[in-house]
Amino acid sequence: MAKNKNNQSVWKNRILKKNPTFFEKIGNSIDVDKRLFKEDIKVSMIHAEMLFKQKIISFKVKNKIIFGLNRIRNEIIKKKFVYNNKDEDIHMSIERRLFELIGEEAGYLHTARSRNDQVITDLKIWLKNNTKQIVKLLNFSIKIILEKAEKSVHVIMPGFTHLKNAQPISFSHYLLAYIEMFNRDKKRLNNNLDSLNENPLGVGALSGTSFKIDRLYTTKKLNFLKPSRNSIDTVADRDFVLDFLYAASTCSMHISRLAEELIIWNSDAFDLISLNDRIVTGSSIMPQKKNPDPLEFLRGKTGTIYGNLFSMLTILKGLPLSYYKDLQDDKKIIFDAFDNLSNSILLMNEVLKNFSANKTQMYELANKGFITATDLADYFVKELNYPFRKAYNITAKIVNYCEKKNKTFTTLTISELRKIEPKLSKDVTKIFDLKNSINSKKSFGGTSFDNIKKMIKYYKKELK
């Protein structure tokens, strides 16, 4: 094999005319995929070890290749490596440097492999490691939420449907709802690791190789569970990319929902929470303003992450088997989604640590809007044995009476209640107490204080 001199393409002897400069610029991905250098060097080292084990290359050649790759890795880490825009990607950049360091024997490294299987192997390893990193970040989010929930068990707030007061709940119960969401995100991400655990290395360009390679050896050394089964599908497959992007999109959506609620609750109209100065910004013209910009950033980044998913879906739609240049953008899309999601989780964690509930305002709002009406209807069913629909209609009449007389449930007298339902006893007024309402929701998953304490213990145990 000839040396890769003067940064010429490896296919220079086949493609005789020089490509236009702008073509090289468009086709170049070195600025994007150079963050795969550790994975690429690791894969190349294991590949070289396998070639030697299978007696495809000599011990001397293998050692020279390993020496050169180690030196390249150190150069990149120490920022002494020179990237050349004429190198199409990180793989060719490393190969060029390897030729410079050890000479023509560098050409043996690409025996029995193609960039097609090399790229996918690098990307899967990178995605495995960074998927685990996202899960770690989410575990930290859950830990922060648990700490806040443990201190807020007896903080009473209104639960909303249609952004209208619905039923009283514990603020902790609300917070724990997001633990459920983030746990599902973790499950999706961990499930993705299954498809990431198939080793692509060794399928070549699309049909496998005639060399007697050992794919089980590289599978074990690269910490995959098994080698992929079909060489064509392996090269064409980007389902694992879609799986990650979908999981990232769903996680980002959960973050956005949390951000939106905190924005609403922080508004002057609701005033249910306060944001520490660490997580607000000011106005260029209005001196009094403290704006929840970080929360708005989180809400906005969801659109960017959705865009990554739809971009990849669109690239794959109608794409024949097996490899095409269209797929070059997969790395840029994945890196962008990962960066935005990990930054969003880090920012969300700062928000979670730096907001506090306005307990008095929460309680006062919970006392508005006849929020214990359902409890009253349930009382009719349990104490008077009425069908629920009859109980519902009687309760609606009582609510209408209160609105007409400008009264709340707690200011109603027993005589007023008996005008609408004569069978009511004096103890009915206990139904209107917010704490009693919350503690009555003892069904599994309900908002009673005892339930919440049990769930906090469960989540803590699950985190360990």
matplotlib code that plots the C-alpha trace (Angstrom):
import matplotlib.pyplot as plt

x = [0.0, 1.3, 1.9, -0.7, 1.6, 0.7, -2.7, -4.0, -7.2, -6.7, -8.7, -6.5, -5.4, -9.0, -10.5, -8.1, -9.6, -9.5, -12.8, -13.9, -12.8, -16.4, -17.1, -14.3, -15.6, -19.1, -18.0, -15.6, -16.8, -13.6, -14.9, -17.8, -16.5, -13.1, -14.8, -14.8, -11.0, -10.8, -13.4, -11.7, -8.3, -9.6, -11.4, -8.3, -6.2, -8.5, -8.8, -5.0, -4.8, -7.4, -5.5, -2.4, -4.3, -5.7, -2.1, -3.3, -0.5, 2.8, 3.7, 6.1, 3.4, 0.9, 3.2, 4.1, 0.5, -0.3, 2.7, 1.6, -2.0, -1.0, 1.1, -1.7, -4.1, -1.6, -1.1, -4.8, -5.3, -2.4, -3.7, -0.6, -2.3, -2.7, -6.0, -6.0, -9.2, -8.2, -8.7, -12.3, -13.0, -11.3, -10.7, -8.7, -7.0, -5.7, -4.7, -2.7, -0.9, -0.2, 1.5, 3.6, 4.7, 5.3, 5.4, 3.9, 3.0, 0.2, -1.7, -2.2, -4.6, -7.4, -7.2, -10.6, -12.6, -14.2, -15.0, -18.6, -18.3, -15.6, -17.8, -20.8, -18.6, -17.1, -20.5, -22.1, -19.3, -19.6, -23.4, -23.3, -21.0, -22.9, -26.3, -25.0, -23.9, -27.4, -28.8, -26.4, -27.5, -31.1, -30.3, -28.9, -32.2, -34.2, -32.1, -32.7, -36.4, -36.5, -34.7, -37.2, -40.2, -39.2, -39.4, -42.7, -45.0, -47.4, -47.3, -50.8, -51.5, -54.3, -54.0, -55.0, -56.9, -57.3, -55.3, -58.3, -58.4, -59.4, -58.5, -56.1, -52.8, -49.5, -46.7, -44.5, -47.0, -46.6, -42.8, -42.9, -44.8, -41.7, -39.6, -42.0, -41.4, -37.6, -37.6, -39.4, -36.7, -34.0, -35.8, -36.0, -32.3, -31.3, -33.4, -31.5, -28.3, -29.6, -29.5, -26.2, -24.7, -24.4, -20.9, -20.7, -17.0, -16.1, -19.0, -16.8, -18.4, -21.6, -20.9, -18.4, -14.8, -12.9, -10.2, -10.5, -11.4, -12.7, -15.7, -16.3, -12.9, -13.5, -17.0, -15.6, -12.7, -15.0, -17.5, -20.3, -22.7, -22.8, -21.8, -24.4, -26.0, -26.5, -23.7, -26.0, -28.4, -25.4, -24.1, -27.5, -28.9, -29.4, -32.3, -30.1, -29.7, -33.4, -33.9, -31.6, -33.1, -36.6, -35.6, -33.8, -36.9, -39.2, -36.9, -36.6, -40.4, -40.6, -38.1, -40.1, -43.3, -41.6, -40.2, -43.6, -45.3, -42.6, -42.8, -46.6, -46.2, -43.5, -45.7, -47.3, -50.7, -50.0, -47.0, -46.8, -43.0, -40.0, -36.8, -33.4, -31.4, -29.0, -31.5, -33.1, -32.0, -33.0, -34.5, -32.5, -35.2, -37.4, -35.4, -37.9, -37.9, -36.6, -37.1, -37.1, -34.9, -33.3, -36.7, -37.6, -34.3, -35.2, -38.6, -37.1, -34.4, -37.0, -37.8, -34.1, -34.0, -37.3, -35.7, -32.8, -35.2, -37.2, -34.0, -32.8, -36.2, -36.3, -32.7, -33.6, -37.0, -36.8, -33.0, -32.1, -29.7, -26.9, -24.5, -25.0, -23.4, -26.7, -25.8, -22.8, -25.0, -26.0, -23.0, -23.7, -27.4, -26.5, -23.9, -26.2, -29.0, -26.7, -25.1, -28.5, -30.1, -27.1, -26.9, -30.7, -30.5, -27.6, -29.5, -32.7, -30.8, -29.7, -33.3, -34.5, -32.0, -32.8, -36.6, -38.9, -42.6, -44.6, -46.5, -49.0, -50.0, -50.3, -52.6, -54.7, -55.2, -56.1, -59.0, -60.5, -62.7, -64.7, -61.7, -63.3, -66.5, -65.5, -65.0, -68.5, -70.0, -68.0, -69.5, -73.0, -72.1, -70.4, -72.7, -76.1, -75.6, -76.5, -75.5, -72.5, -74.4, -77.1, -74.4, -72.7, -75.9, -76.6, -73.0, -73.4, -76.5, -74.5, -71.7, -74.3, -75.8, -72.4, -71.7, -75.1, -74.7, -70.9, -70.0, -67.3, -67.8, -66.3, -68.7, -71.8, -74.0, -75.5, -78.9, -78.1, -76.7, -79.8, -82.1, -80.5, -80.0, -82.0, -80.2, -76.9, -75.4, -73.2, -70.0, -70.2, -68.3, -65.1, -65.2, -64.2, -60.9, -58.0, -55.8, -58.7, -59.2, -55.6, -55.3, -58.5, -56.7, -55.2, -55.6, -52.2, -50.6, -52.8, -51.8, -52.2, -49.3, -48.6, -48.6, -46.1, -43.8, -43.8, -43.1, -40.2, -38.6, -39.2, -37.5, -34.6, -34.1, -34.4, -31.7, -29.1]
y = [0.0, 3.4, 6.1, 8.7, 11.5, 15.2, 14.7, 13.2, 11.1, 7.4, 7.0, 9.4, 6.7, 6.0, 9.5, 11.3, 14.7, 17.0, 17.7, 21.4, 23.1, 23.6, 19.9, 19.1, 21.6, 20.2, 16.6, 17.3, 16.2, 16.5, 19.4, 17.3, 13.8, 14.6, 14.2, 10.4, 10.2, 8.1, 5.6, 5.5, 4.8, 2.2, 0.4, 0.5, -0.9, -3.8, -4.4, -4.6, -7.0, -9.2, -9.1, -10.3, -13.0, -14.3, -14.2, -11.6, -9.2, -9.8, -9.1, -6.4, -4.6, -4.9, -3.3, -0.5, 0.3, 0.2, 2.5, 5.0, 5.0, 5.6, 8.5, 10.0, 9.8, 11.6, 14.3, 14.9, 14.9, 17.4, 19.5, 18.9, 17.1, 19.0, 18.6, 19.2, 20.2, 18.0, 15.0, 14.0, 12.8, 11.8, 8.3, 9.5, 12.1, 9.5, 7.2, 10.1, 10.8, 7.0, 7.0, 9.9, 8.1, 4.5, 4.6, 2.3, -0.4, 1.9, 0.6, -2.8, -1.3, -1.0, -4.7, -6.5, -3.3, -0.4, 3.1, 2.0, -0.5, 1.5, 4.7, 2.8, 1.0, 4.3, 5.9, 3.1, 3.1, 6.9, 6.7, 3.9, 5.9, 9.1, 7.5, 6.3, 9.9, 11.2, 8.6, 9.7, 13.3, 12.3, 10.4, 13.6, 15.4, 12.8, 13.1, 16.9, 16.5, 13.9, 16.3, 19.0, 16.6, 15.3, 18.9, 19.6, 16.7, 18.9, 21.8, 22.1, 23.4, 23.1, 20.4, 21.7, 20.4, 22.8, 25.2, 25.5, 24.5, 20.8, 19.0, 19.7, 17.9, 17.8, 19.8, 16.8, 14.7, 17.1, 16.9, 13.1, 13.1, 14.3, 11.5, 9.1, 11.0, 11.0, 7.3, 6.5, 8.5, 6.5, 3.3, 4.4, 5.3, 2.0, 0.0, 1.7, 0.1, -3.3, -2.2, -0.4, -3.6, -5.3, -5.1, -3.7, -4.2, -6.8, -6.4, -4.3, -2.0, -4.1, -7.8, -8.9, -9.9, -12.8, -12.5, -15.0, -12.5, -13.2, -11.0, -12.6, -11.5, -7.8, -8.0, -9.0, -6.6, -3.7, -4.6, -5.4, -8.3, -9.9, -9.3, -8.0, -10.7, -9.2, -7.1, -5.1, -4.1, -3.3, -0.7, 0.7, 0.7, 3.9, 2.8, 3.1, 6.8, 7.2, 5.4, 7.8, 10.9, 9.8, 9.2, 12.6, 14.3, 12.7, 13.7, 17.2, 17.4, 16.5, 19.2, 21.6, 20.8, 21.3, 24.6, 25.8, 25.1, 26.9, 29.9, 30.1, 29.6, 32.3, 34.8, 37.6, 36.2, 32.9, 33.7, 30.1, 29.9, 32.2, 31.9, 32.6, 35.4, 32.7, 31.6, 34.8, 37.7, 41.3, 43.7, 46.2, 48.9, 47.8, 47.9, 45.9, 42.8, 39.4, 37.1, 33.3, 33.2, 29.8, 28.2, 29.7, 28.5, 24.9, 25.2, 26.5, 23.9, 21.2, 22.4, 22.0, 18.5, 17.6, 19.0, 16.5, 13.6, 14.8, 15.5, 11.9, 10.5, 12.5, 11.4, 7.7, 8.0, 6.2, 5.7, 2.4, -0.1, 0.1, 3.1, 6.6, 10.0, 11.1, 9.3, 11.5, 13.9, 11.3, 12.3, 16.0, 15.3, 13.0, 15.3, 18.3, 16.4, 15.1, 18.5, 20.3, 17.6, 17.3, 21.1, 21.2, 18.7, 20.5, 23.8, 22.2, 20.8, 24.3, 25.5, 22.7, 23.6, 27.3, 27.7, 27.6, 27.2, 30.2, 28.0, 30.6, 31.6, 27.9, 27.3, 30.4, 29.4, 25.9, 27.3, 28.9, 27.4, 24.9, 22.5, 20.0, 19.5, 16.0, 15.1, 16.3, 14.2, 11.2, 11.9, 11.6, 8.2, 6.8, 8.2, 8.5, 5.6, 7.8, 6.9, 9.0, 10.9, 11.9, 13.0, 14.9, 16.9, 17.7, 19.0, 21.1, 22.7, 23.5, 25.1, 27.2, 28.3, 29.4, 31.4, 33.1, 34.0, 34.8, 32.1, 29.5, 25.9, 26.8, 29.7, 27.6, 26.8, 23.3, 24.8, 26.2, 22.8, 21.0, 23.3, 21.6, 18.1, 17.6, 14.3, 15.9, 15.6, 18.2, 16.2, 17.1, 20.3, 18.2, 17.3, 20.9, 20.7, 20.6, 18.3, 15.8, 15.9, 15.1, 12.4, 10.7, 9.9, 6.7, 4.6, 3.4, 6.3, 8.9, 12.1, 11.2, 12.2, 8.6, 7.5, 10.2, 9.3, 5.7, 6.7, 8.9, 5.9, 3.8, 6.2, 6.6, 2.9, 2.7, 5.3, 3.3]
z = [0.0, -0.9, 1.7, 2.2, 1.2, 1.0, 2.6, -0.5, -0.4, -0.1, -3.4, -5.3, -7.7, -8.7, -8.7, -11.1, -11.1, -8.0, -6.4, -6.2, -2.9, -1.8, -2.3, 0.1, 2.6, 2.4, 2.7, 5.5, 9.0, 11.0, 13.1, 14.2, 14.6, 16.1, 19.5, 18.6, 18.7, 21.9, 20.6, 17.2, 18.6, 21.0, 18.2, 16.0, 18.8, 19.4, 15.7, 15.4, 18.3, 16.6, 13.3, 15.1, 17.0, 13.8, 12.2, 9.6, 10.6, 12.4, 16.0, 14.8, 12.7, 15.5, 18.0, 15.7, 15.1, 18.8, 19.5, 16.9, 18.0, 21.7, 20.6, 18.5, 21.4, 23.7, 21.1, 20.8, 24.6, 25.0, 22.1, 20.0, 17.2, 14.0, 12.3, 8.5, 6.7, 3.8, 6.1, 5.5, 9.0, 12.3, 11.0, 8.0, 10.2, 12.6, 9.7, 8.0, 11.3, 11.7, 8.3, 9.4, 12.6, 11.5, 7.7, 5.2, 7.8, 8.9, 5.9, 7.5, 10.1, 7.6, 6.7, 7.0, 7.9, 6.3, 7.5, 7.4, 10.3, 12.0, 12.2, 13.6, 16.1, 17.3, 17.5, 19.4, 22.0, 22.4, 22.7, 25.3, 27.5, 27.2, 27.6, 31.0, 31.7, 31.0, 33.4, 36.1, 35.6, 36.0, 39.2, 40.6, 39.5, 41.3, 44.4, 44.5, 44.0, 46.9, 49.2, 48.5, 48.6, 52.0, 53.4, 51.8, 52.7, 54.7, 52.3, 50.8, 47.4, 44.8, 42.2, 38.8, 35.8, 32.9, 35.1, 37.4, 41.0, 41.1, 44.4, 47.3, 47.2, 49.0, 47.2, 47.7, 45.7, 42.8, 43.0, 43.1, 39.8, 38.1, 39.7, 37.9, 34.6, 35.0, 36.0, 32.7, 30.9, 32.6, 31.6, 28.0, 28.0, 29.6, 27.2, 24.4, 25.7, 24.4, 20.8, 21.4, 22.7, 19.2, 17.8, 14.2, 13.8, 11.2, 8.8, 6.4, 3.8, 3.7, 2.9, 5.6, 4.8, 3.3, 6.0, 8.9, 11.6, 15.1, 15.8, 19.1, 20.3, 19.3, 20.8, 24.2, 24.1, 23.2, 25.9, 23.5, 24.3, 20.8, 17.2, 14.8, 12.6, 9.2, 7.6, 5.3, 8.1, 10.4, 8.0, 7.2, 10.8, 12.6, 14.7, 17.8, 16.9, 16.6, 20.0, 21.7, 20.0, 21.0, 24.6, 24.6, 23.1, 25.7, 28.6, 27.2, 27.0, 30.7, 31.5, 29.5, 31.3, 34.6, 33.4, 32.1, 35.4, 37.4, 35.0, 35.6, 39.4, 39.6, 37.8, 39.8, 39.0, 40.9, 43.1, 44.3, 44.2, 44.6, 42.5, 44.0, 42.4, 41.2, 38.6, 37.4, 35.1, 34.9, 32.4, 30.3, 30.9, 33.8, 37.1, 39.1, 36.9, 37.9, 34.9, 34.9, 31.8, 32.6, 32.7, 29.4, 28.0, 29.1, 27.5, 24.2, 23.9, 23.7, 20.2, 19.2, 20.5, 18.7, 15.6, 15.9, 16.0, 13.0, 11.1, 11.6, 10.7, 7.5, 6.5, 7.0, 5.3, 1.9, 2.2, 0.4, 2.0, 2.9, 3.4, 1.9, 2.5, 3.9, 7.1, 7.8, 9.6, 12.3, 14.5, 14.3, 15.2, 18.1, 19.5, 19.4, 21.1, 23.8, 24.4, 24.7, 26.9, 29.3, 29.6, 30.1, 32.9, 34.6, 34.4, 35.6, 38.6, 39.5, 39.3, 41.5, 44.1, 44.0, 44.2, 47.2, 47.7, 48.9, 51.4, 52.6, 49.0, 48.1, 51.0, 50.4, 46.7, 47.7, 49.7, 46.6, 43.9, 46.1, 45.9, 48.3, 46.2, 45.2, 48.8, 49.6, 46.7, 48.0, 51.5, 50.1, 48.6, 51.7, 54.4, 52.7, 50.2, 47.3, 43.7, 42.8, 40.0, 42.5, 44.9, 42.1, 41.3, 45.0, 45.4, 42.3, 43.8, 46.9, 44.9, 42.9, 46.2, 47.5, 44.4, 44.5, 48.2, 47.8, 50.3, 50.7, 51.9, 55.2, 55.9, 55.2, 58.2, 58.7, 58.4, 54.9, 53.8, 55.1, 53.0, 50.0, 51.6, 54.8, 55.7, 56.3, 59.8, 61.6, 60.9, 57.2, 57.8, 58.4, 54.8, 53.9, 55.8, 53.3, 55.5, 55.9, 52.2, 51.4, 54.1, 52.8, 49.5, 50.9, 47.7, 46.3, 44.5, 46.2, 47.9, 51.5, 53.7, 54.7, 51.1, 50.2, 53.1, 51.9, 48.3, 49.4, 51.2, 48.1, 45.7, 48.1, 48.2, 44.4, 43.9, 45.9]

ax = plt.figure().add_subplot(projection="3d")
ax.plot(x, y, z, "-o")
ax.set_aspect("equal")
plt.show()
